[in-house]
Amino acid sequence: MVRLGTKITGQLIANITDRLKSYVSKELTDGLWLEIVNDKISSIHAALGIADRAIYRDREVLTDSSTGQDGVIDFYDSGSSKPKFKKSTKLLTFSSGAFSGNNSPHIATANAIPIGSTVILKAENGGEYFRIAKVAASSSATAVILDRDLFPETTPDDDISLFDILVMVGLTSDSIYLGGLSSYKYIDQILSIYSTAINDECRKCETISDYRGIQKSLPYNAKFQIIWTRDGEYLYFDKGASVSSYGVRTAYFSRNPYPSLVLADLLDIPDSYDDLLTKLCMLDGLHTLKVPIPTELKSAETQLAAMKKASDEEYLALMQDRGDKG
């Protein structure tokens, strides 16, 4: 997670406690200071205007479960780590270390194969890919049950060693659980979703009702599009008749500031707000210690309130402009 500041949280707290010595001899614990710093950064973020808040943006390749990310996992021949297939149960097994080093750049932290993934078997002699199946069920973190026999023409039921397996993770998922994203709890709003299947942004539906209405036109008016909507902790997708898969989907979102959990964490706020943040934290510290507030610090609250008022007015003007154009 990339943070916006260059100052370490502990440096800010040390500066604050040093300045507070002019007003009070008592001190707060580091844990309480971390709470105060995170709260004041959130307050400043909430008061930012549209342009300034835009710097809090990020992206993430979407997952269709908490165990694997959209993209391609390549399980190639690695000695004893060869994938194995058992005909009678249609069980495909990987070694415990199979996920290490064999993943495409789209796979960040995969450690299991989600149901619905596409499995493609490569020929033993390095030829073209020629066998395709779907993951029907999960047996364990390193074993899945396929929906068909990869070797219907053979009779032995012994484990068959495979030379090269590609697993297309999540490329056919119609729904994605947002809780599987590492950044989920920090997401403010999903702005757009890009798909490699159409090399374009997917079409956003504001509500489930809009989504279901547009679904009806996918075979006709939107056959080259992918549509999506958010309902609670899930994203729902559908694709037009001319789109073969969902491709690799990347969500672009605005986010809330990442909290400082330890003193060594960088502050997630631009350095330009350092003075305001320091004064607001000092104010809260003095309130906590039940010390009268110096006049020179009260201006920080006034500045924050002015920022919030300007931000609200900017937002209302934007909504009014959209309404006039709509």
ROLO-36622 format. One record per residue: residue in three letters; y negated, z negated, x negated of N, C-alpha, C, O in turn. Coordinates in steps of 0.1 Angstrom, whole numbers, padded with zeros to 4 digits, always signed. Each point is the difference from the previous one (the first is absolute). Layout:
AlaYZXYZXYZXYZX
...
END
This chain:
Met+0012+0000-0008-0012+0000+0008-0013+0000-0009-0002-0009-0008
Val-0006+0019+0010-0012+0001-0008-0011-0008+0007-0003+0003+0011
Arg-0003-0012-0019-0011-0008+0005-0013+0006-0005-0001+0007-0010
Leu-0010-0010+0018-0013+0007-0002-0008-0007-0011-0010+0006-0005
Gly+0012-0019+0002-0008-0007-0009+0005+0000-0014+0011+0004-0003
Thr-0020-0008-0007+0005-0001-0014+0000-0014-0004+0004-0003-0012
Lys-0009-0006+0020+0000-0014-0004+0012-0008+0005+0005+0003+0011
Ile+0001-0011-0019+0011-0008+0004-0005-0012+0008-0010-0006-0002
Thr+0019+0003+0012-0004-0011+0010-0003-0013-0007-0010-0007+0004
Gly+0018+0004-0014-0003-0013-0007-0013+0000-0007-0006-0011-0001
Gln+0001+0022-0004-0014+0001-0006-0010-0003+0011-0010-0008-0003
Leu+0011+0013+0015-0010-0002+0010+0000-0015+0004-0010-0006+0001
Ile+0022+0000+0001+0001-0014+0003-0006-0009-0011-0007-0010+0003
Ala+0010+0013-0015-0006-0008-0011-0015+0001+0000-0007-0010-0003
Asn+0002+0022+0006-0015+0001+0000-0006-0008+0012-0010-0006-0001
Ile+0017+0007+0013-0005-0008+0011+0001-0015-0002-0010-0007+0002
Thr+0021+0002-0008+0001-0014-0002-0010-0005-0010-0006-0011+0000
Asp+0003+0020-0010-0010-0004-0010-0014-0001+0006-0008-0009-0003
Arg+0004+0018+0012-0013+0000+0006-0001-0011+0010-0011-0005+0002
Leu+0022+0001+0005+0000-0011+0009-0003-0014-0006-0003-0009+0007
Lys+0005+0008-0020-0002-0012-0007-0015-0005+0001-0003-0012-0002
Ser-0005+0022+0005-0014-0004+0002-0003-0007+0013-0010-0007+0002
Tyr+0020+0008+0007-0002-0006+0014+0010-0012+0003-0003-0008+0007
Val+0015+0009-0014+0010-0010+0004+0009-0002-0012+0003+0009-0008
Ser+0002-0021+0007+0010-0003-0011+0014+0002+0004+0009+0002-0009
Lys-0006-0003+0022+0014+0002+0005+0004+0015-0001-0008+0009-0001
Glu+0021-0007+0000+0006+0014-0002+0011+0002+0011+0006-0009+0005
Leu-0004+0022-0002+0010+0004+0009+0012+0005-0009-0001+0004-0011
Thr+0013-0004+0018+0012+0005-0007+0000+0015-0001-0007+0007+0007
Asp+0014-0001-0017+0001+0014-0001+0005+0007+0012-0004+0010+0004
Gly+0014-0017+0003+0006+0006+0012-0011+0001+0011+0000+0010+0007
Leu-0008-0020-0005-0011+0001+0010-0010+0010-0004-0005+0007+0009
Trp+0002-0005-0021-0010+0010-0005+0006+0014+0003-0008+0009+0004
Leu+0021-0007-0006+0006+0013+0003-0002+0003+0015-0003+0012+0004
Glu+0005-0022+0005-0002+0002+0014-0014+0004+0003-0002+0009+0008
Ile-0007-0016-0014-0015+0003+0002-0003+0014-0004-0007+0007+0007
Val+0011-0003-0019-0003+0013-0006+0006+0011+0009-0007+0010+0003
Asn+0019-0011+0002+0006+0010+0008-0007+0001+0014-0002+0011+0005
Asp-0002-0023+0000-0007+0000+0013-0014+0007-0001-0004+0008+0009
Lys-0003-0010-0020-0013+0006-0002+0001+0015-0003-0009+0007+0004
Ile+0019-0003-0011+0002+0014-0002+0002+0007+0013-0005+0011+0002
Ser+0013-0017+0007+0003+0006+0013-0013+0000+0008-0002+0010+0008
Ser-0006-0020-0009-0013+0000+0007-0009+0011-0004-0006+0007+0008
Ile+0005-0004-0021-0008+0010-0005+0006+0014+0004-0008+0009+0004
His+0021-0008-0005+0006+0013+0004-0003+0003+0015-0002+0012+0003
Ala+0003-0022+0006-0003+0002+0014-0014+0004+0002-0003+0006+0011
Ala-0006-0009-0020-0015+0003+0002-0004+0013-0006-0011+0004+0001
Leu+0020+0002-0008-0003+0013-0007-0003+0011+0010+0006+0001+0010
Gly-0014+0008-0014-0003+0012+0007+0012+0010-0001+0009-0002-0008
Ile-0010+0013+0016+0011+0009+0000+0003+0006-0014+0011+0002-0004
Ala-0022+0002-0003+0001+0007-0013+0006-0010-0010+0009+0004-0008
Asp-0014-0016+0008+0005-0010-0010+0014-0004+0003+0008-0002-0010
Arg-0004+0001+0023+0014-0004+0003+0010+0011-0004+0012-0003-0001
Ala-0017+0015+0000+0009+0011-0003+0007-0001-0013+0010+0006-0003
Ile-0016-0014-0006+0007-0002-0013+0013-0008+0001+0008+0000-0009
Tyr-0006-0007+0021+0012-0007+0002+0010+0010+0007+0003-0002+0011
Arg+0001+0012-0019+0010+0009+0006+0011+0001-0010-0001-0001-0012
Asp+0013+0004+0018+0012+0002-0009+0010+0009+0007-0003+0005+0011
Arg+0014-0002-0017+0010+0008+0006+0014-0005-0004+0001-0007-0010
Glu+0009+0011+0018+0013-0004-0003+0010+0010+0006-0002+0004+0011
Val+0012-0001-0019+0011+0008+0006+0007-0008+0010+0004-0011-0003
Leu-0002+0017+0015+0006-0008+0011+0015-0003-0002+0007+0009-0005
Thr-0003-0020+0009+0014-0004+0000+0006+0000+0015-0008-0002+0009
Asp+0020+0005-0008+0006-0001+0013+0009-0012+0002+0007-0002+0010
Ser-0007-0006-0021+0006-0014+0001-0005-0008-0011-0008+0005-0008
Ser+0012-0017+0007-0005-0009-0011+0007+0003-0013-0002-0007-0010
Thr+0012+0016+0010+0009+0001-0011-0002+0013-0008+0005+0002-0011
Gly-0011+0008+0017-0002+0013-0007-0012+0008+0004-0005-0002+0011
Gln+0000+0010-0020-0012+0007+0003+0003+0015+0003+0009+0006-0006
Asp-0018+0000+0014+0001+0015+0002+0000+0007-0013-0008-0003-0010
Gly+0016+0013+0009+0001+0008-0013+0014+0004-0003+0009+0001+0009
Val-0005+0001-0021+0013+0004-0004+0005-0009-0011-0007-0003-0010
Ile+0020-0002+0012+0006-0007-0011+0011+0008-0005+0008+0006+0007
Asp-0007-0004-0020+0009+0008-0007+0011-0008-0007-0003-0006-0011
Phe+0015+0005+0016+0011-0008-0006+0008+0011-0008+0009+0006+0005
Tyr-0012-0005-0018+0007+0010-0008+0011-0007-0008+0002-0012+0000
Asp+0006+0021-0007+0011-0005-0008-0005-0009-0011-0007+0004-0009
Ser+0012-0017+0009-0004-0009-0010+0012-0008-0004+0000-0013+0000
Gly+0011+0020-0004+0012-0006-0005+0007-0008+0011+0003+0006+0011
Ser-0001-0019-0012+0007-0008+0009-0008-0002+0013+0005-0006+0010
Ser-0018+0010-0010-0008-0002+0011+0000+0011+0010-0009+0001+0009
Lys+0018+0008-0010+0001+0012+0009+0002-0005+0014+0008-0010+0003
Pro-0015+0016+0007+0002-0004+0014+0015+0004+0004+0006+0009-0006
Lys+0000-0017+0015+0013+0003+0005+0001+0001+0015-0008-0007+0007
Phe+0017+0016-0002+0001+0002+0014+0015-0002+0005+0009+0005-0007
Lys-0007-0012+0018+0013-0003+0005+0002+0007+0013-0008-0003+0010
Lys+0017+0012-0009+0001+0009+0012+0003-0008+0013-0006+0003+0010
Ser+0015-0012-0010+0005-0007+0012-0011-0007+0007+0000-0001+0012
Thr-0009-0005-0019-0011-0008+0006-0013+0007-0001-0010-0005+0005
Lys+0009+0016-0012-0012+0007-0003-0010-0008-0007-0012+0000+0003
Leu+0017-0009-0012-0008-0010-0007-0005+0006-0013+0008+0005-0008
Leu-0021-0005+0006-0007+0005-0012-0005-0012-0008-0008-0008+0005
Thr+0013+0006-0017-0003-0012-0008-0007+0004-0013+0003+0010-0007
Phe-0013-0018+0003-0007+0001-0012+0002-0013-0008+0003-0010+0005
Ser-0005+0011-0018+0001-0011-0009-0012-0009+0003-0010+0004+0005
Ser+0011-0017-0010-0011-0010+0003-0013+0004-0008-0011-0003+0004
Gly+0013+0011-0015-0012+0004-0007-0004+0014+0003-0008+0006-0008
Ala+0013+0000+0019-0003+0014+0003-0014+0003+0002-0004+0012-0001
Phe-0004-0022+0006-0014+0003+0004-0009+0000-0013-0012+0004+0001
Ser+0017-0009-0012-0008-0001-0012-0002+0013-0007+0010+0006-0005
Gly-0022-0001+0005-0003+0012-0009+0004+0013+0007-0003+0011-0006
Asn+0009-0011+0017+0005+0013+0006-0009+0005+0012+0004+0009+0007
Asn-0015-0015-0005-0008+0003+0011-0012+0009-0002-0005+0000-0011
Ser+0002+0008+0021-0012+0009-0002-0012-0009+0001+0000-0012+0003
Pro-0012+0018-0007-0013-0008+0000-0003-0005+0014-0008-0010+0001
His+0014+0015+0009-0004-0005+0014+0007-0013+0003-0004-0007+0009
Ile+0015+0004-0017+0007-0013+0003-0006-0010-0010+0002+0000-0012
Ala-0008-0010+0018-0006-0011-0008+0009-0012-0002+0002-0004-0012
Thr+0004-0001+0022+0008-0012-0001+0013+0001+0008+0004-0011+0006
Ala+0002+0022-0005+0012+0002+0009+0011-0009-0006+0002-0001-0012
Asn+0005-0006+0021+0012-0007-0004+0011+0001+0010+0010-0008-0001
Ala-0011+0017+0011+0010+0002+0009-0003+0014+0007-0011+0005-0001
Ile+0021+0000+0009-0002+0013+0006-0002-0003+0015+0009-0005+0007
Pro-0020+0009-0001-0003-0002+0014+0009+0009+0009+0003+0011-0004
Ile+0001-0016+0016+0007+0008+0010-0009+0012+0004-0012-0002+0001
Gly+0019+0013+0001-0008+0012+0003-0003+0009-0012-0005+0012+0002
Ser+0007-0017-0014-0003+0008-0012+0010+0012-0001+0011+0000+0005
Thr-0016+0011-0011+0008+0012-0002+0007-0001-0013-0007-0002-0010
Val+0020+0005+0009+0007+0000-0013+0004+0014-0003+0006+0007+0008
Ile-0009-0002-0020+0003+0013-0004+0009-0001-0013-0004-0006-0010
Leu+0015+0012+0011+0010+0000-0012-0002+0013-0008+0000+0011+0005
Lys-0001-0013-0018-0001+0011-0009+0013+0004-0006+0009-0008-0001
Ala-0007+0021-0001+0013+0005-0006+0003-0006-0013-0009-0003-0008
Glu+0022+0001+0005+0004-0006-0012-0004+0008-0013-0003-0006-0010
Asn+0002+0019+0011-0004+0008-0011-0015+0002-0002-0004+0008-0007
Gly-0004-0016+0015-0014+0001-0001-0006+0012+0008-0011+0004-0002
Gly+0019+0001+0012-0004+0011+0008-0010-0005+0011-0006-0010-0001
Glu+0006+0018+0012-0010-0003+0011+0005-0012+0008+0012-0003+0000
Tyr-0021-0004+0007+0004-0010+0009+0007+0006+0011-0004+0010+0006
Phe+0015-0017-0002+0008+0007+0010+0007-0009+0011+0006+0005+0009
Arg-0008-0018-0010+0006-0009+0011-0011-0009+0005-0008-0006-0008
Ile+0006+0005+0021-0011-0008+0006+0006-0009+0010+0009+0004+0008
Ala-0013-0017-0008+0004-0009+0010-0012-0010+0003-0010+0000-0007
Lys+0012-0008+0017-0010-0010+0004+0006-0014-0002+0012-0002+0001
Val-0021-0008-0005+0004-0014-0001+0001-0005+0014-0010-0002+0007
Ala+0022-0002-0002+0002-0005+0014-0001-0015+0000-0004-0005+0011
Ala+0008-0002-0021+0000-0014+0000-0001-0005-0015+0003+0007-0009
Ser-0007-0020+0008-0001-0006-0013+0012-0010-0002+0002-0008+0009
Ser+0005+0009-0020+0011-0009-0002-0004-0012-0009+0004-0011+0002
Ser-0013+0015-0012-0006-0010-0009-0012+0006-0007-0003+0011+0004
Ala-0003-0018-0013-0011+0005-0007+0003+0013-0008-0008+0008-0003
Thr+0021-0007-0001+0004+0011-0009+0011+0009+0007+0007+0007-0007
Ala-0006-0008+0020+0011+0008+0007-0005+0003+0014-0005-0008+0007
Val+0007+0021-0003-0004+0004+0013+0012+0008+0006+0008+0006-0007
Ile-0008-0005+0021+0010+0008+0007-0007+0013+0005-0010-0001+0007
Leu+0016+0012-0011-0006+0013+0004+0005+0004+0014+0010-0006+0005
Asp-0016+0016+0001+0004+0004+0013+0010+0011+0000+0005+0005+0011
Arg+0000-0001-0023+0010+0010-0001+0007+0000-0013-0005-0007-0010
Asp+0017+0013+0009+0008+0001-0012-0007+0010-0009-0001+0012+0004
Leu-0002-0016-0017-0005+0010-0009+0010+0010-0005-0003+0011-0005
Phe+0016-0015+0006+0011+0009-0005+0011+0002+0010+0011-0005-0002
Pro-0015+0012+0013+0010+0002+0011+0012+0008-0004+0011-0001+0006
Glu-0012+0009-0017+0011+0009-0004+0010-0007-0009+0011+0006-0003
Thr-0013-0018-0001+0009-0007-0009+0007-0011+0008-0005-0005+0010
Thr+0017+0001-0015+0007-0011+0007+0001-0013-0007+0001-0010+0007
Pro-0002+0009-0020+0001-0014-0006-0011-0009+0005-0012+0004+0002
Asp+0015-0017-0001-0010-0009+0005-0005-0009-0012-0007-0010+0003
Asp+0010+0013-0015-0005-0007-0011-0015+0001-0002-0005+0010+0006
Asp-0001-0019-0013-0015+0001-0002-0002+0013-0008+0006+0002-0011
Ile-0015+0006+0016-0003+0013-0007-0013-0002-0007-0011-0003+0006
Ser+0011+0005-0020-0012-0001-0008-0009+0012+0002+0005+0011+0000
Leu-0018-0014+0002-0009+0011+0003-0010+0002-0012-0004-0010-0006
Phe+0001+0023+0004-0008+0003-0012-0015-0003+0003-0007-0006-0009
Asp+0002+0010+0020-0015-0001+0002-0002-0001+0015+0004+0008+0008
Ile-0011-0019-0004-0003-0002+0014-0016-0001+0001-0006-0008-0007
Leu+0001+0015+0017-0015-0002+0003+0000-0007+0014+0007+0004+0009
Val-0015-0014-0008-0002-0007+0013-0015+0002+0004-0009-0005-0007
Met+0007+0012+0018-0013+0001+0006-0003-0012+0009+0005+0000+0011
Val-0013-0009-0016-0002-0012+0007-0011+0001+0010-0011+0003-0004
Gly+0014-0006+0016-0010-0001+0011-0006+0013+0004-0010+0000+0008
Leu+0015+0011-0013-0007+0013+0004+0002+0004+0014-0006+0009+0005
Thr+0015-0016+0002+0002+0003+0014-0003-0011+0009+0003+0000+0012
Ser-0010-0011-0017-0002-0012+0008-0012+0003+0010-0011+0004-0003
Asp+0014-0007+0016-0010+0002+0010-0008-0013+0002-0011+0001+0006
Ser+0015-0012-0012-0007-0012+0001+0000-0007-0014+0010+0000-0007
Ile-0021-0007+0004-0001-0007-0013-0005-0014+0003-0010-0002+0006
Tyr+0017-0008-0012-0004-0014+0002-0010-0003-0011+0003+0001-0012
Leu-0015-0004+0016-0011-0003-0009+0002-0012-0009-0005-0001-0011
Gly+0013-0008+0016+0003-0012-0008+0007+0003-0013+0001-0009-0009
Gly+0005+0021+0008+0006+0004-0013-0009+0004-0011+0004+0001-0011
Leu-0017+0001+0015-0010+0003-0010-0005-0012-0008-0002-0011+0005
Ser+0001+0013-0018-0004-0011-0009-0014-0005+0004-0004-0011-0002
Ser-0004+0021+0007-0014-0003+0003-0003-0003+0015-0011-0002+0004
Tyr+0022+0000+0003-0001-0001+0015-0010-0011+0005-0009+0003+0008
Lys+0010-0015-0014-0008-0011+0005-0015+0002-0003-0009-0008+0004
Tyr+0006+0017-0013-0014+0002-0004-0007+0013+0007-0012+0002-0002
Ile+0020+0005+0009-0005+0012+0007-0010-0003+0011+0004-0009+0009
Asp-0015+0015-0009-0010-0002+0010+0002+0011+0011+0001-0003+0012
Gln-0001+0015-0017+0002+0011+0010+0006+0012-0008-0004+0004-0011
Ile+0014+0003+0017+0006+0012-0005-0009+0011+0003-0002+0003+0012
Leu-0004+0004-0022-0010+0011+0003+0007+0013+0002-0005+0008+0008
Ser+0015-0005-0016+0007+0013+0001+0013-0001-0007+0003-0009-0008
Ile+0006+0019+0012+0013+0001-0006+0002+0015-0004-0002+0009+0008
Tyr+0005-0007-0021+0002+0013-0006+0015+0003-0001+0008-0009-0005
Ser-0003+0020+0008+0014+0004-0001+0002+0012-0009-0007+0010+0001
Thr+0016-0010-0011+0003+0011-0008+0007+0011+0008+0001+0011-0005
Ala+0005-0014+0017+0007+0010+0007-0009+0010+0006+0003+0012+0001
Ile-0016-0016+0002-0010+0010+0005-0012+0001-0009-0009+0008+0002
Asn+0010-0015-0013-0011+0000-0010-0014-0002+0007-0009+0007-0003
Asp+0009-0016+0012-0012-0003+0007+0001-0014+0006+0010-0007-0001
Glu-0021+0003+0007+0000-0013+0007+0008+0001+0013-0001+0010+0007
Cys+0008-0020-0003+0007-0001+0012-0011-0003+0011-0010-0006-0003
Arg+0013+0010+0015-0010-0002+0011+0002-0014+0006+0010-0004+0004
Lys-0021-0003-0004+0000-0014+0005-0002+0000+0015-0009+0006+0005
Cys+0017-0014+0002-0001-0003+0014-0005-0014+0002+0006-0010-0006
Glu-0017+0008+0012-0006-0014+0001+0008-0010+0007+0000-0012-0003
Thr+0008+0017+0014+0008-0010+0008+0014+0006+0002+0002+0012-0003
Ile+0007-0020+0007+0013+0004+0003+0000+0011+0011+0008+0009+0000
Ser-0017-0011+0010-0001+0009+0011-0004+0014-0005+0005+0010+0004
Asp-0015-0010-0013-0004+0013-0006+0011+0006-0008+0003+0012+0001
Tyr+0005-0020-0008+0011+0005-0008+0010+0007+0009+0005+0010-0003
Arg-0001-0017+0014+0010+0005+0009-0005+0013+0007+0008+0009+0002
Gly-0021-0008+0001-0005+0012+0006+0000+0012-0010+0004+0011+0004
Ile-0008-0014-0016+0001+0011-0010+0014+0004-0004+0003+0012-0003
Gln+0006-0021+0004+0014+0003-0003+0005+0011+0009+0008+0009-0005
Lys-0012-0008+0017+0004+0010+0010-0004+0014-0005+0006+0010+0004
Ser-0017-0009-0012-0005+0013-0004+0005+0004-0014-0003+0011-0004
Leu+0011-0019-0002+0005+0003-0014+0008+0013+0000-0002+0008-0010
Pro+0010-0005+0019+0007+0013-0001-0008+0012+0002+0004+0011-0003
Tyr-0017-0013+0008-0008+0012+0003-0013+0000-0008-0002+0008-0009
Asn-0007-0017+0012-0014+0000-0006-0001-0006-0013-0009+0002-0008
Ala+0019-0011+0004-0001-0008-0012+0012+0001-0008+0005-0009-0007
Lys+0002+0021+0007+0013+0001-0007-0001+0000-0015+0011-0002-0006
Phe-0023+0003+0000-0001-0001-0015-0006-0014-0004-0004-0002-0011
Gln+0003-0007+0021-0006-0013-0003+0010-0011+0000+0011+0000+0005
Ile-0015-0011-0012+0006-0013+0001-0010-0010+0007-0011+0000-0005
Ile+0016-0007+0015-0009-0009+0006+0004-0015-0002+0012-0002-0003
Trp-0021-0007+0004+0004-0014-0003-0009-0009+0008-0011+0003+0004
Thr+0016-0015-0001-0008-0011+0006+0005-0013-0005+0011-0001-0005
Arg-0020-0009+0006+0004-0014-0003+0001-0008+0012-0009+0000+0009
Asp+0020-0008-0008+0002-0009+0011+0005-0013-0006+0012-0002-0004
Gly-0021-0008+0002+0004-0012-0006+0003+0002-0015-0007+0005-0008
Glu+0019-0010+0004+0005+0001-0014+0008+0013-0002+0006+0001-0011
Tyr-0006+0008+0020+0007+0013-0002-0009+0012+0000-0010+0000+0008
Leu+0014+0010-0015-0006+0013+0000+0010+0009+0007+0012+0000-0004
Tyr-0016+0009+0013+0009+0009+0007-0004+0014-0003-0012+0004+0000
Phe+0022+0005-0003-0003+0014-0004+0008+0009+0009+0011-0003+0005
Asp-0016+0015-0004+0008+0011+0005-0006+0013-0006-0011+0000-0005
Lys+0019+0010+0005-0004+0013-0007+0003+0012+0009+0008+0000+0009
Gly-0017+0010-0012+0002+0013+0008+0012+0007-0003+0007-0003-0010
Ala-0003+0013+0018+0012+0007-0001+0002+0008-0013+0011+0002-0004
Ser-0023+0001-0002+0001+0008-0013-0001-0009-0012+0000+0005-0011
Val+0001-0018+0012+0000-0009-0011+0014-0006-0002+0005-0007+0009
Ser+0001+0010-0020+0014-0004-0002+0002-0015-0004+0011-0005+0004
Ser-0020-0001-0011+0001-0014-0003-0014-0006-0001-0010+0007+0002
Tyr+0010-0020-0003-0013-0007-0001-0006+0000-0014-0012-0004-0003
Gly+0020+0008-0007-0005+0001-0014-0003-0014-0005+0005-0010+0006
Val-0011+0009-0017-0005-0013-0006-0013-0004+0007-0010+0008-0001
Arg+0009-0019+0008-0012-0004+0007-0008-0010-0007+0006-0011-0004
Thr-0018+0013+0002-0009-0010-0007-0011-0004+0009-0007+0008+0006
Ala+0006-0021-0004-0010-0006+0009-0012-0004-0008+0001-0006-0011
Tyr-0013+0010+0016-0013-0004-0007-0006-0010+0010-0002+0003+0012
Phe-0002-0014-0018-0005-0011+0009-0012-0008-0006-0001+0000-0012
Ser-0007-0005+0021-0010-0010-0005+0007-0014+0000+0009-0002+0008
Arg-0013-0006-0017+0007-0013-0002-0010-0011-0001-0012+0001-0002
Asn+0018-0013+0004-0008-0012-0002+0002-0004-0015+0009+0004-0007
Pro-0018-0013+0002+0001-0003-0014+0013-0008-0003+0005-0008+0008
Tyr+0000+0011-0020+0012-0007-0005-0004-0014-0004-0010-0002-0007
Pro+0017-0009+0011-0004-0013-0003+0003-0004-0015+0009+0006-0005
Ser-0016-0015+0000+0003-0005-0013+0010-0012+0002-0004-0010+0006
Leu+0016+0012-0011+0010-0010+0002+0000-0010-0012+0005-0012+0001
Val-0009+0017-0013+0000-0009-0012-0013+0003-0007-0007+0010+0003
Leu+0003-0019-0012-0013+0001-0007-0001+0013-0009-0011+0004-0002
Ala+0023+0001-0002+0000+0012-0008-0002+0013+0007-0002+0010-0006
Asp+0002-0011+0020-0002+0013+0007-0014+0005-0001-0010-0008+0000
Leu+0009+0021+0000-0014+0006+0000-0005-0001+0015+0007+0000+0009
Leu-0020-0002-0008-0007+0000+0013+0001+0014+0006-0003+0010-0006
Asp+0006-0010+0019+0000+0013+0007-0013+0002+0008+0000+0001+0012
Ile-0010+0000-0020-0014+0003+0005-0008+0006-0011+0001-0005-0012
Pro-0009+0015+0015-0008+0006-0011-0009-0010-0007-0005-0010+0006
Asp+0003+0012-0019-0008-0009-0008-0015-0002+0006-0006-0010-0003
Ser+0002+0020+0010-0014+0000+0005-0002-0011+0010-0012-0004+0003
Tyr+0023-0002+0002-0002-0011+0010+0003-0014-0007+0002-0010+0007
Asp-0002+0010-0020+0004-0012-0007-0010-0011+0003+0004-0012+0002
Asp-0017+0014-0002-0010-0010+0002+0001-0006+0014+0000-0012+0002
Leu+0002+0021+0008+0001-0005+0014+0013-0008+0002+0000-0010+0006
Leu+0011+0015-0012+0012-0007+0001-0001-0014-0006+0005-0010+0005
Thr-0011+0009-0017-0002-0013-0007-0008-0010+0009+0004-0011+0001
Lys-0015+0016+0005-0008-0009+0008+0007-0005+0012-0001-0011+0004
Leu+0008+0021+0003+0008-0004+0012+0011-0010-0003+0002-0010+0008
Cys+0005+0012-0019+0010-0010-0004-0006-0014-0004+0005-0010+0004
Met-0017+0011-0010-0007-0013-0003-0004-0007+0013+0002-0012+0001
Leu-0007+0019+0008-0003-0006+0013+0012-0006+0007-0001-0012+0004
Asp+0012+0019-0004+0012-0006+0006+0005-0012-0007+0004-0010+0006
Gly-0005+0011-0020+0004-0012-0008-0008-0012+0003+0005-0011+0001
Leu-0018+0013+0000-0009-0011+0003+0002-0006+0014-0001-0012+0002
His+0004+0021+0008+0003-0005+0013+0012-0008+0000+0001-0011+0006
Thr+0009+0015-0013+0013-0007-0001-0002-0014-0007+0006-0009+0005
Leu-0015+0009-0015-0002-0013-0007-0011-0008+0008-0003-0011-0005
Lys-0002+0016+0016-0009-0007+0008-0013-0003-0008-0005-0012+0000
Val+0000+0022-0006-0012-0001-0008-0011+0008+0006+0003+0011+0005
Pro-0015-0016-0003-0011+0008+0005-0002+0014-0007+0002+0001-0012
Ile-0005+0009+0020-0001+0013-0005-0014+0003-0006-0010-0002+0007
Pro+0010+0006-0020-0013+0004-0006-0006+0012+0007+0007+0009+0004
Thr-0021-0009-0003-0007+0011+0006+0004+0014-0006+0001+0010+0006
Glu+0000-0010-0020+0002+0012-0007+0013+0007+0003+0002+0011-0003
Leu+0008-0019+0009+0013+0006+0004+0001+0005+0014+0008+0008+0003
Lys-0017-0013+0006+0000+0004+0014-0003+0014+0002+0005+0006+0010
Ser-0011+0001-0020-0003+0014+0002+0012+0009+0000+0000+0011+0006
Ala+0011-0016-0011+0013+0007-0001+0005+0002+0015+0005+0011+0003
Glu-0006-0021+0005+0005+0001+0014-0009+0010+0007+0005+0008+0009
Thr-0018-0008-0011-0009+0009+0006+0003+0014-0004-0001+0009+0008
Gln+0004-0007-0021+0003+0014-0005+0013+0005+0007+0001+0011+0003
Leu+0009-0020-0002+0013+0004+0006-0002+0004+0015+0005+0009+0005
Ala-0013-0017+0002-0003+0002+0014-0008+0014+0002+0003+0007+0009
Ala-0012-0004-0018-0007+0012+0000+0009+0012-0002-0001+0011+0006
Met+0010-0012-0016+0010+0010-0002+0009+0003+0012+0002+0011+0004
Lys+0002-0022+0003+0009+0001+0012-0008+0007+0011+0005+0008+0007
Lys-0018-0012-0005-0008+0006+0010-0002+0015-0002+0001+0008+0009
Ala-0004-0004-0022-0001+0014-0003+0013+0008+0002+0000+0011+0004
Ser+0011-0017-0008+0013+0006+0002+0003+0002+0015+0005+0011+0003
Asp-0008-0020+0005+0002+0001+0015-0008+0011+0005+0004+0008+0009
Glu-0017-0007-0013-0009+0010+0005+0004+0014-0004+0000+0010+0007
Glu+0005-0009-0020+0005+0013-0005+0012+0004+0008+0002+0012+0003
Tyr+0007-0021+0000+0012+0003+0008-0003+0005+0014+0005+0010+0005
Leu-0015-0017+0002-0004+0004+0013-0006+0013+0000+0002+0008+0010
Ala-0010-0005-0020-0007+0013-0001+0010+0011-0001-0001+0011+0005
Leu+0012-0013-0013+0010+0010-0002+0008+0002+0012+0003+0012+0004
Met+0000-0022+0004+0007+0001+0013-0008+0008+0010+0005+0008+0007
Gln-0018-0011-0007-0009+0007+0009-0001+0015-0004+0000+0008+0009
Asp+0000-0005-0022-0001+0014-0004+0013+0007+0004-0001+0012+0004
Arg+0012-0019-0005+0013+0007+0004+0001+0002+0015+0005+0010+0004
Gly-0011-0020+0003+0000+0002+0015-0009+0011+0004+0003+0007+0009
Asp-0015-0005-0016-0009+0011+0004+0007+0014-0003-0002+0009+0007
Lys+0010-0009-0018+0006+0013-0004+0013+0003+0008+0004+0011+0002
Gly+0002-0023+0004+0012+0002+0007-0003+0005+0015+0010+0001+0007
END
